[in-house]
Amino acid sequence: MLRGFLRDKASLFFAVVFPLMFLVLFGAVFDDTTADKIELIEVGEVSLLDDLPDEAQAGFVDAFEVAKGDDLGAAIGEVRAGDADVAIEQQDQSVIAHYTETDQVAAAQTLGTLNAFVDGANVAASGQPPRFQLSVEPVEDESLANIDFVTPGLLGWAVAMSAAFGAAATLQGWRQTKLLRRLQLAPVRTRTIVGARVVTTLLVAFGQTAIFLGLGSAAFGLNLSGSWPMAIPLVAAGALCFMALGLLAGAVTKTTEGAVNMANFLVLPMAFLSGSFFPLEGAPDWLQVISKALPLRHMNDAMLDVMVRGQGPSAAFPTLGLLLAFAVVMTLVAARLFRWETT
């Protein structure tokens, strides 16, 4: 029995190597010893920064990467889009921090660090009433709740998983049972079969979207606002993208179990690396580079843009093009590697 297990390369891989991949992944995400600087936009003149003691000034430079600007609206837009962590302005003796709630752990770290420097400036003016006061304002709609931030990533993962698994298992199952050969001889066009698979994938994806949004709204108070309908074409493009990935998995494997395992190998690590389950802002730079090369990361970010960050429909267009291009490339590769029968 043991010898048979050791000879089965697929079982050995998913029993030993696949779990170790997640050990390496989580180790890389949570064991980064070099903290990135907090990206801060200083809008106008903020005398707090000039009044910090020399030692505090050095600490501030170590903690923050400061960009200056005069347009508060543009600065808030950068924070909302995820291009900066916080924008600060000063009104009289009140320092106002505009931050994003997309990653609440990072937001708490940003505000806590900023508040420490405000306290330091007040201590420097000892013997006087506190000179500076920190006020915080989220850049998103205050009606947004935690469920609004986690839904896009989970929906992206669900669509990717069902599209890839469905295509991989169907293709390999039909090939094992010789159904593909019978369909080839039947008086039905290949594009009709492919079209039926595409329609099925899209219907499942739209059903998942309806369930996610309906249950989230009814049970957890999910807010559907802004350009959220753009999530529908994003889901469609994402489903086609991962259906193509599933076809590739089915084309290169010889059994249904192998096809499902291959799809799992492709989609599950990608979900972690794309921020479907937790934000990756604190991950090492090299992991961020890998993440931004994955289609699911772009799909998740685009759905966050239109469902949470308040961006317009045009924010989804580049991602739609990218997902469809990826689908075309993966389909061509799968067609090149496809064989009508297992050998």
N, C-alpha and C positions, 0 to 999 in steps of 0.2 A: 504493500500500500504506500509506504513512504517512498519507495523507489519510483513508483508511478507518479506520485506527486512531484518529485524532483525532476522527472522527465517532462512534465507538463510546464513548458516555459511560461505560458500565459498565467496559469495558476500561481506559479512561483513569483512572477512579476507582481501580480496584484496582492499577493500575501505578504511580500517582503519589501520590494522596491517602492511600490506605490505609497504605502504608509510612510516610508522613510522620506519620500518627497515632501510630504506635509510637515514632517518634523523639521526639515531644512527650511521650508517656506515660513512656518511660524517662527522658527528661530531667527530668520532674517528680518521678519517684520517687527518682532518684539524685543530683539536684542541689539538694536542699533545704539551704539554708545555715543555717537556724535549727533547731538541735537541740532536740527536745522534752525536757522535764525527765523524769528517771527517777522513777516513782511508787513511793514507799517507804512501808511501814507500820512504824512503831516500836511494838513490842509491849512494854508495861511500860516500865521505866526503863532506858535505855541510856546509861550514863555516858560512853561514848566520845564521843557527840555533844556533851556538856557540856564535855569536856576538850579539844576542838579549839582551837587558837590562833585569834585573831580573824580572821586572814587566811584560815585554812582554813575557819572558820565561814562566811565570806562566799562562798567557793567552793562549800561544801556546799549553801548555799541556792540558788546558781545552778544546781547540777547536779541536785538532788533536790527533788521535791515531797513533803513529809512529811505523813502522816496518823498520828495516834496511836490506839492501841487497847490493850485488855487481854486480848482473847480470841485466843490463838494459833491455835486451830482455824479461827476465822472469817477471820483474816488469811491463813492458808494457802489457804483456800477462795477468797478474792479473787484471790490470785496464780494459783491453778490455773485459775480462770475467765477470766483475762486482764484483770481489772479493776485489777490492780496489777503492778508489775514484780518487786518483792522485798519480803519481810517480814523484819525483823531483830529478834532478841532477844538479851539478854546473860545469860550464866550465868557467874558469877565474872568472870574476865578474858577469857572467850571470847565473841566476838560471832558469833552464828550467823545466816547469811543463807539464807532459804528462797526459792528462785528457780524459774522455770519453764524447761524445755528446749524449749518449743514453737518459739521462735525462738532458735536457738543463737548467732546473731550478736549479737542484743540481750542475751542472757544474758551473753556474754563481755564486752560493753561495761559492763553493770551491775556485774558482779563485779569487773572491772578498776578501775572508778571507785571502788567501795566499798573495795577493797583499798588504793587510793592514800591514802584518808583514814585508814584504819587505820594505815598506815605513817607518815602525818603525825603522828598522835597519839602513836605510839611515839617518833618523833624529838623531839617536844616534851618527852618525859620523858627527855631525854638524860642519860647517866651512870647510867642504871638499866637493868635487863634489860627487854626488850620487855614492855610492860604489857598490850597487847591482842593477841589472836590471832583471825583471821577463819576461821571454819569455814563451809562451804557445804553445803547439802542441797537437792537438787531436790525439788519438791513432787509430781512424778509418780513412778510406780513406777520404781525404779531399773533394772528389767529392760527398760524401753522403749529402743528404738534409733532411729536417724535415720529408718529406713524407716517407723516408726510415725507420725511427724509429717508425712511427705510424702504418704503413701498417701491420706488422706481428700481432700486438695485435688486430686490427680491423678485420683482416681476421680470426683469431682464434675465435673471438666472433661470426662472421657471420656463420662460419661452425658449431659451437656448437649450435647456435640458430636454424638453419634450420634442423639439424639432430635430435635434441631433439623434436622440435615442430612437424616435419613431422612424426616421429615414434609414438609420443603420440596421435596425432589427428587421424592418420590412424588406429591404434589399437583400440582405443575407438569407432571411427566411425563405423568400421566393426562390432564391438561387439554390438553396439546399433541397427544397421540395420539387425542383425542376419546373416550377410554375413559370419562371422567366422564359424557359425554352418553349413552353406551350403557348405563352403569350406572343412570343416571336412568330410562331407559326399560325396564330389565330388572325382572322381578318380584322384586326384592330391596329390603328396606327400607334407608333411609339409615343408620339407627342400627346396622344389621348391619355395614355397611362401616366406619363410624366405630369400632365396637367391635372389629373385626378389626385396624384400625390401632393402637388403644390396646393391645390384647393383644400385638401384634408389638413395639411400643415397649417395653412392660414386660418381655417375655421377653428382648429384647436387653439391656436395662439389668441384669436379674438375671444374665444370662450374663456381662456385663462384671464385675459385682461378684464372682461366683464365681471368675472368672479372676484378677482383681486380688488377692483375699484368698488364694486357693489358691497362686498363684505367689509372692506376697509371703511367705507363711508357709513354703513349702517351700524357696525359694531364698534368701530374705533375712532370715529370722527374724522376720517380722512377728508381733507379739503380739496375739492376739484375747482381750481381757479386758474386764471391767466390763460395760457395757450395750451392747456392740458390735452385738447383733442389732437395735437400733433403727436402725442404718444401713440396714437393708433397707426399712422404710417411708419413710425419707428419700430413698433412691434412687428408689423408686416415685413419690413426690410430685415429686421433681426431674425425673424423666423426663416426667411429664405436663406439668409447667411448661414445659419446653423443647420438647416436642412442639408445644404451643400456640404457642410463639414461632416454630417452624418453619412451622406452618400460616400464620401471619401473613406470614412471608417468602414463602411460595408464593403467597399471595393477592395480594400487591402487585407481583409481578414477572410478566414475560411469557414467560420462557424458563426451561428447567431450569438452564442455566448461571447465569442471573441469580438464581434462587432459592437455589442453592448458595452463590453469592457473598454474597447478602444474609444467609444464615444464618451464614456465616463472619464477616461484618462485625459481626453481633450477638454471637456467642459468643466469638470469640477475644479481642477486647479485654476482654470481661467476665471471662474467665478470668484475665488479668493483673491486672485491677482487683479481683478477688475473692481474691487470694492463693493461687491454685491452683499457681503455680510458685515463688513466693517470698513471704515475709511482707511485710506493708505497714506494720508498726509505725513505720518510720522515714519514711514518706511524709508529704507536707504535709497539713495539716488539711483543706484543700479537697478533696484527693483522697480522704481518708478518708471525708468526707461522701458523695461520689459512690459510693464502694465500698459503703458501708452501705445504699445505696438499691438495690443489685443483688441479685436472688434467689440467684445463685450464691454470693455472699459469705455469705449466711445459711445456705445448704446446707452449705458447707465448714465454717463455724464450728460448726454443730450436729453434724456428723460428728466433728469434733475433740473436741467436748464428750463424746460418748458412747463414742468409740473410744480417746481418749488422756487426756483431762483427768479421767476418773473420775467424771463426773457421771451421775446417774440417768436413767431413761427420760423423766422429765418434762421434761428439758432440751430434748428434741427436739420437744415438742408445739407451742410457738409457731411454730417454723419449718415444721412440717408444715402448719399452718393458713395461713401466709403463702404457701407454695409453691402450695397448692391454690387459694387465692384468686387468685393471679397467673395460674394456668392458666385459671381461669374467665374472668377479664377479657380475657386475650389471645385466648381462643377466641371470645368475643363480638365482639371487634374484628375478628378474621380473618373471621368469618361476615358481618359487616357489609360488609367490603371485597371479599368473594369474588365472582368472576364465573365462570360456567360455561365460558366460552370466552375465549381471548385475542383482543384487538381490535387 
